[in-house]
Amino acid sequence: MDTSMLVDILFSGSIKNAIFTVIRANVQERVDYANIKNELSQAIEQYLEAQGPNQRKQLETMIEESKEDLASKIQNRDIQLLIDLNNQLDEKFQICQVPIESRENLKNNLILFILDMLKDIDINFAHDLELMQNIIEERYRNNLQDAEIQVLNEQLSIIRNAIKDIHQKTKSPIEVAPSRPQIDDPSKIVGHENILKNIQAMYDDGSNVAFLYGRPGMGKTTLAKRYARTVCEKEDVYLVPYEESIERTVAKLAKSSLKNGGKAVLEYWKKEEQEKPVLLVIDNFDENALQRVGGRGIEEELTGEYYKELVNTGIHILFTTRTRIEQNAIEVTPIKETLQLFEKYYGSVINGENEKKIIEEIIRILQGNTLLIILVANILKRFDLCKKASEVLDRLKNCNMQKETTQIGTYADIQDREAQTAYEQTYALLDMGGIRENSVVNTVFANALLLPLDGMKKQEFLALTESENDNALMKLIDSNWILMDTVTIYLHPMIREIAVRNGYASVQLCDKYCKNIKGKIEIGVQFEQRLKYKKYAQEIFNLFNSPDMLNLDLLRLFYDLSDIYDELDQRAYSLEIAKVIEDNINLYNDNLMEKVRVMSGVAYSLNNCFDGMETLDKSHGLLKQAMQDLETMMDSAQTDRREYAQKRAKILSNFGSNYLAKSKCDQTRKVFYLNQALEVHRQALEIRQIEYERLLTEPQKAAAMKESIATSYTTIATDYFYMQNYEEAITQHENALKIREALMNEKGKSISQQRIIGCVIEMYRQQLSVNGKYIAQALGYYPELLKVNYEHQNISALKNNVRYWEELRRIVINDRRLEKFIDEIKQKHEYFVNWVNADEKVKKIVEEDI
């Protein structure tokens, strides 16, 4: 072999290819393989004899199925032989439930028997395979070490930031720590250095914002991460996938206790209280349709007040988007080093002229699309390059879009033919990628399609999908169908969309994951825990809410998700889900009591989120049907009296809420609806009082019923409030307050006290006078009420009660009839101000309300 050839290969960066080329250069003659099957059979038989009788019987069938393939690969000197054998055995061991602790030994022993056999008939090929095996094992060990080092560096960085910024944590509304964005394999990155320089130049010229735009798969996100990694030592870097709006996206950085997190972070950056400059990377600024329907348009976002204020804070903002923006835009075009990129992912240099010509033609047809080139490389390295490359080329040539082809999916802003062709090519590669050929891999991929764009921690995903191990997931990651940043897995938006639209995700394949997410968000679980899994449940709803996919388990999950949105007072989301449940309520027909509960709950959501009388009429219809079903069950003795009474009281209470909402919609019948609300709320109270008397021998159940009675008093008080009978409203709230005091329900007490204060203030607004006893009562709740709100992290209530306090101060100071309360006001206000100033967290929450 020519020495210069070896030097060229070595300096190309592919030592592995140098080794194999040297070996093959010395093997000119084809070895005679006439008896290869006999030799292989003898080696396998010796291997099986070394196993126990039970183990042998199980292994014999599995290995027999692979014998023909092994013989063929040995005859063709296929260097992938051991890799393919390893993968095949993994799949068969999993299907046949071979104990996990035995698998590695069984595989390694078989490989040793095969290598020993090969040394007798083809020593060069045997050494070739051993070298490949050693390289793979060394690469695996290096990757593990690199991953561990990355994790340690990230943890050290977090610790350093925590120590350095500890004095700021009480001030900052930001919960997410700055990070160094991870790139899957930095050694495989090529090209686009000029774009990195252009981003920096744009900021150096005084711009605070830059847009990386280009077709899907061109490497925009990777470029954004590459730039962020160059500045993360001197700037705090936050990378956030776009969701719904820029304000909502920024809010994902904020502490969960903050109701208006986006505004809080904005105000913090405005004041420049952070020690380091900030780089905010907003990824996929237009993928909101994948996250959920109803996001704002790009033009609306970029002309909105929030965006303008964000830019004016002085932080650097970097967007990735498919859509060209008129200003501060940098187009991400195909890299020049496309063949080099292919070779890095393929794992070797393409030396053959014919093979090289085919690969270059594939790259041309793919229009230099980075993602698709990587996918092709990963597909081809599983096969004989010369044969498979031609097949891939022919398949991709037929992917040009026809004129009558409808635009694909949610990418409605993509107009050019080339971009649309990329979607067809992605589907073709999905089909050739072999995902559906392996049931385990197919299931893992289907479940990954349910993840939001920011993904999920790998170990948590494996737990929620009840995966036995990570073999299938790692295959998908190695092939780049799924991406991974240190510990988080996610999908490229284009792969996710095309796979979803072509049926790769199904309810059957995702059953375990959906049930486990349901368990995380179900009513009764601690709310903070439910909130953590809300976004995953929302993705399930987005994908599986059509009638042809729905089943009872999914509908139960949706009901729990709707309840979360009710708690968060996010009415549009709750209403959307409630309507799906309403349309499919017959799925509960085999469990009428649950159906009654769900109909009543959906009606409650519709009452709270109504967008007009039509929605309220639907709610009324659901409640009417729930009551009829309940009566039917009682008449046929399908339920006990206690459960019947509790459900009846709940339905009546929701009827009252329905009438109350209608009174706000139809002013001409306001009095009628308010009287109806009061009547059914009293009926619900009466049922609960009777049940309480019957439960006195069961203290725990009696206490729960007592709380329901307090709720009834609160709803009756609300009816009187809207009737403008404020004194009676206060009396009813006092009834609820007494119960909650007896139950030592501090949060419930604070709610009743807040409602009483609201009644006192509204009474003064309407009548321009108020009995002094009510002012004294309202003032008496301060300052303890504020402390309870803060201790329970009820931030919205805290802010409301601070505003009520300021209103009470104004009333007392400006009305001479109330001057006897001035000293109390001054004393309590001084205490209040000192309390606020002593705690930076409290100060940050309430300063705009004082």
Rosetta blueprint (number, residue, H / E / L):
1 M L
2 D L
3 T H
4 S H
5 M H
6 L H
7 V H
8 D H
9 I H
10 L H
11 F H
12 S L
13 G L
14 S L
15 I H
16 K H
17 N H
18 A H
19 I H
20 F H
21 T H
22 V H
23 I H
24 R H
25 A H
26 N L
27 V L
28 Q L
29 E L
30 R L
31 V L
32 D L
33 Y L
34 A L
35 N L
36 I H
37 K H
38 N H
39 E H
40 L H
41 S H
42 Q H
43 A H
44 I H
45 E H
46 Q H
47 Y H
48 L H
49 E H
50 A L
51 Q L
52 G L
53 P H
54 N H
55 Q H
56 R H
57 K H
58 Q H
59 L H
60 E H
61 T H
62 M H
63 I H
64 E H
65 E H
66 S H
67 K H
68 E H
69 D H
70 L H
71 A H
72 S H
73 K H
74 I H
75 Q H
76 N L
77 R L
78 D L
79 I L
80 Q L
81 L H
82 L H
83 I H
84 D H
85 L H
86 N H
87 N H
88 Q H
89 L H
90 D H
91 E H
92 K H
93 F H
94 Q H
95 I H
96 C L
97 Q L
98 V L
99 P L
100 I H
101 E H
102 S H
103 R H
104 E H
105 N H
106 L H
107 K H
108 N H
109 N H
110 L H
111 I H
112 L H
113 F H
114 I H
115 L H
116 D H
117 M H
118 L H
119 K H
120 D H
121 I H
122 D L
123 I H
124 N H
125 F H
126 A H
127 H H
128 D H
129 L H
130 E H
131 L H
132 M H
133 Q H
134 N H
135 I H
136 I H
137 E H
138 E H
139 R H
140 Y H
141 R H
142 N H
143 N H
144 L H
145 Q H
146 D H
147 A H
148 E H
149 I H
150 Q H
151 V H
152 L H
153 N H
154 E H
155 Q H
156 L H
157 S H
158 I H
159 I H
160 R H
161 N H
162 A H
163 I H
164 K H
165 D L
166 I H
167 H H
168 Q H
169 K L
170 T L
171 K L
172 S L
173 P L
174 I E
175 E L
176 V L
177 A L
178 P L
179 S L
180 R L
181 P L
182 Q L
183 I L
184 D L
185 D L
186 P H
187 S H
188 K H
189 I L
190 V L
191 G L
192 H L
193 E H
194 N H
195 I H
196 L H
197 K H
198 N H
199 I H
200 Q H
201 A H
202 M H
203 Y H
204 D H
205 D L
206 G L
207 S L
208 N L
209 V E
210 A E
211 F E
212 L E
213 Y E
214 G L
215 R L
216 P L
217 G L
218 M L
219 G L
220 K H
221 T H
222 T H
223 L H
224 A H
225 K H
226 R H
227 Y H
228 A H
229 R H
230 T H
231 V H
232 C L
233 E L
234 K L
235 E L
236 D E
237 V E
238 Y E
239 L E
240 V E
241 P E
242 Y L
243 E L
244 E L
245 S L
246 I H
247 E H
248 R H
249 T H
250 V H
251 A H
252 K L
253 L L
254 A E
255 K L
256 S L
257 S L
258 L L
259 K L
260 N L
261 G H
262 G H
263 K H
264 A H
265 V H
266 L H
267 E H
268 Y H
269 W H
270 K H
271 K L
272 E L
273 E L
274 Q L
275 E L
276 K L
277 P L
278 V E
279 L E
280 L E
281 V E
282 I E
283 D E
284 N L
285 F L
286 D L
287 E L
288 N H
289 A H
290 L H
291 Q H
292 R L
293 V L
294 G L
295 G L
296 R L
297 G L
298 I H
299 E H
300 E H
301 E H
302 L H
303 T L
304 G L
305 E H
306 Y H
307 Y H
308 K H
309 E H
310 L H
311 V H
312 N H
313 T L
314 G L
315 I L
316 H E
317 I E
318 L E
319 F E
320 T E
321 T E
322 R L
323 T L
324 R L
325 I L
326 E L
327 Q L
328 N L
329 A E
330 I E
331 E E
332 V L
333 T L
334 P L
335 I L
336 K L
337 E L
338 T H
339 L H
340 Q H
341 L H
342 F H
343 E H
344 K H
345 Y H
346 Y H
347 G L
348 S L
349 V L
350 I L
351 N L
352 G L
353 E H
354 N H
355 E H
356 K H
357 K H
358 I H
359 I H
360 E H
361 E H
362 I H
363 I H
364 R H
365 I H
366 L L
367 Q L
368 G L
369 N L
370 T H
371 L H
372 L H
373 I H
374 I H
375 L H
376 V H
377 A H
378 N H
379 I H
380 L H
381 K L
382 R L
383 F L
384 D L
385 L H
386 C H
387 K H
388 K H
389 A H
390 S H
391 E H
392 V H
393 L H
394 D H
395 R H
396 L H
397 K H
398 N L
399 C L
400 N L
401 M L
402 Q L
403 K L
404 E L
405 T L
406 T L
407 Q L
408 I L
409 G L
410 T L
411 Y L
412 A L
413 D L
414 I L
415 Q L
416 D L
417 R H
418 E H
419 A H
420 Q H
421 T H
422 A H
423 Y H
424 E H
425 Q H
426 T H
427 Y H
428 A H
429 L H
430 L H
431 D H
432 M H
433 G L
434 G L
435 I H
436 R H
437 E H
438 N L
439 S H
440 V H
441 V H
442 N H
443 T H
444 V H
445 F H
446 A H
447 N H
448 A H
449 L L
450 L L
451 L L
452 P L
453 L L
454 D L
455 G L
456 M E
457 K E
458 K H
459 Q H
460 E H
461 F H
462 L H
463 A H
464 L H
465 T L
466 E L
467 S L
468 E L
469 N L
470 D L
471 N H
472 A H
473 L H
474 M H
475 K H
476 L H
477 I H
478 D H
479 S L
480 N L
481 W L
482 I L
483 L E
484 M E
485 D E
486 T L
487 V L
488 T E
489 I E
490 Y E
491 L L
492 H L
493 P H
494 M H
495 I H
496 R H
497 E H
498 I H
499 A H
500 V H
501 R H
502 N L
503 G L
504 Y L
505 A L
506 S L
507 V L
508 Q L
509 L L
510 C L
511 D H
512 K H
513 Y H
514 C H
515 K H
516 N H
517 I H
518 K H
519 G H
520 K H
521 I H
522 E L
523 I L
524 G L
525 V L
526 Q L
527 F H
528 E H
529 Q H
530 R H
531 L H
532 K H
533 Y L
534 K H
535 K H
536 Y H
537 A H
538 Q H
539 E H
540 I H
541 F H
542 N H
543 L H
544 F H
545 N L
546 S L
547 P L
548 D L
549 M L
550 L L
551 N L
552 L H
553 D H
554 L H
555 L H
556 R H
557 L H
558 F H
559 Y H
560 D H
561 L H
562 S H
563 D H
564 I H
565 Y H
566 D H
567 E H
568 L H
569 D L
570 Q L
571 R H
572 A H
573 Y H
574 S H
575 L H
576 E H
577 I H
578 A H
579 K H
580 V H
581 I H
582 E H
583 D H
584 N L
585 I H
586 N H
587 L H
588 Y H
589 N L
590 D L
591 N L
592 L H
593 M H
594 E H
595 K H
596 V H
597 R H
598 V H
599 M H
600 S H
601 G H
602 V H
603 A H
604 Y H
605 S H
606 L H
607 N H
608 N H
609 C L
610 F L
611 D L
612 G L
613 M H
614 E H
615 T H
616 L H
617 D H
618 K H
619 S H
620 H H
621 G H
622 L H
623 L H
624 K H
625 Q H
626 A H
627 M H
628 Q H
629 D H
630 L H
631 E H
632 T H
633 M H
634 M H
635 D H
636 S L
637 A L
638 Q L
639 T L
640 D L
641 R H
642 R H
643 E H
644 Y H
645 A H
646 Q H
647 K H
648 R H
649 A H
650 K H
651 I H
652 L H
653 S H
654 N H
655 F H
656 G H
657 S H
658 N H
659 Y H
660 L H
661 A H
662 K H
663 S H
664 K H
665 C H
666 D L
667 Q H
668 T H
669 R H
670 K H
671 V H
672 F H
673 Y H
674 L H
675 N H
676 Q H
677 A H
678 L H
679 E H
680 V H
681 H H
682 R H
683 Q H
684 A H
685 L H
686 E H
687 I H
688 R H
689 Q H
690 I H
691 E H
692 Y H
693 E H
694 R H
695 L L
696 L L
697 T L
698 E L
699 P H
700 Q H
701 K H
702 A H
703 A H
704 A H
705 M H
706 K H
707 E H
708 S H
709 I H
710 A H
711 T H
712 S H
713 Y H
714 T H
715 T H
716 I H
717 A H
718 T H
719 D H
720 Y H
721 F H
722 Y H
723 M L
724 Q L
725 N L
726 Y H
727 E H
728 E H
729 A H
730 I H
731 T H
732 Q H
733 H H
734 E H
735 N H
736 A H
737 L H
738 K H
739 I H
740 R H
741 E H
742 A H
743 L L
744 M L
745 N L
746 E H
747 K H
748 G H
749 K H
750 S H
751 I H
752 S H
753 Q H
754 Q H
755 R H
756 I H
757 I H
758 G H
759 C H
760 V H
761 I H
762 E H
763 M H
764 Y H
765 R H
766 Q H
767 Q H
768 L L
769 S L
770 V L
771 N L
772 G H
773 K H
774 Y H
775 I H
776 A H
777 Q H
778 A H
779 L H
780 G H
781 Y L
782 Y L
783 P L
784 E H
785 L H
786 L H
787 K H
788 V H
789 N H
790 Y H
791 E H
792 H L
793 Q L
794 N L
795 I H
796 S H
797 A H
798 L H
799 K H
800 N H
801 N H
802 V H
803 R H
804 Y H
805 W H
806 E H
807 E H
808 L H
809 R H
810 R H
811 I H
812 V H
813 I H
814 N H
815 D L
816 R H
817 R H
818 L H
819 E H
820 K H
821 F H
822 I H
823 D H
824 E H
825 I H
826 K H
827 Q H
828 K H
829 H H
830 E H
831 Y H
832 F H
833 V H
834 N H
835 W H
836 V H
837 N H
838 A H
839 D L
840 E H
841 K H
842 V H
843 K H
844 K H
845 I H
846 V H
847 E H
848 E H
849 D H
850 I L
